[in-house]
Amino acid sequence: MPEKNQQLQEPQQEKQLSDADQARVDKVIHSGVNATERAPFRPWRLLLFVWLVLLALGGVSYLIGSQAGVV
């Protein structure tokens, strides 16, 4: 009769690739073929962009409000 611990264990996954195929996959993954150079993140530029969009939307809403006679 099997023990409870053996029943609770998940079945182990079988290897889907041979060792030679896995070595080729690892070589391609670590070679950097698909790596892309990215520009550094610039938080001040993002903040400036958000402020400009906020000012533009605020200006448009002010114009709409003044045309409607609210302001």
N, C-alpha and C positions, 0 to 999 in steps of 0.2 A: 504494500500500500504506500503510495507516494506521500511525502510529507507536505504540510501546508505551504512551507516556504517554496518548494519547487513548483507548486501550482500557481503561486502568485507572481512568479517571475515572468517577464515578458519574453516571448520567443526572440532569439537572436537573429539578426538580419544576415542573410547569406551574402557573400561577396558577389557583386555584380560584374566586376572587372578583374581580369587577371592581373598579376603583379606587374607584368610588362606594360599593359595598357594603363594601369594606374600610374606608373612611373612617367609615361608619356603625357598623361593628363596633368600631373603635377609639374612637369617641365614647362608646359604651355602656360599654366596658370601663373607660375612664378617668373616667367620670362618678361612680363611687362608689355606684351604685345598690345593688349587692350587698355593700357594705362594712358590717361590723357592728362596733359598739363593744364592745371587750372590756375586762374588768377587768384591772388590772395583775397580773403574776405575783407571788405572795407566797411566797417560799421558806420563811420561818419558819413560816407557817401549814401548809405541806405537811409540814415536819419535825415539827411538833407533832402533826399528824394521824397520821403514821407511828408516832410514839412511843406515842400513845394506842392505836392498833391493836396494836402490839407488846405493850404492857402488858396489854391485854385478853386477847390470845391466851396470853400467859405465865400470867396468872391462871387462865384456864380450864384450861390444861394442868397447873398446880399442883394445882388442885382435883381433876382427874381422877386425878393421881398420888397424891394423899393418900387418895382414896376406894379406890384399888386397893392401898394399903399400900406404895407404892414410896417415898414421902417420909416 
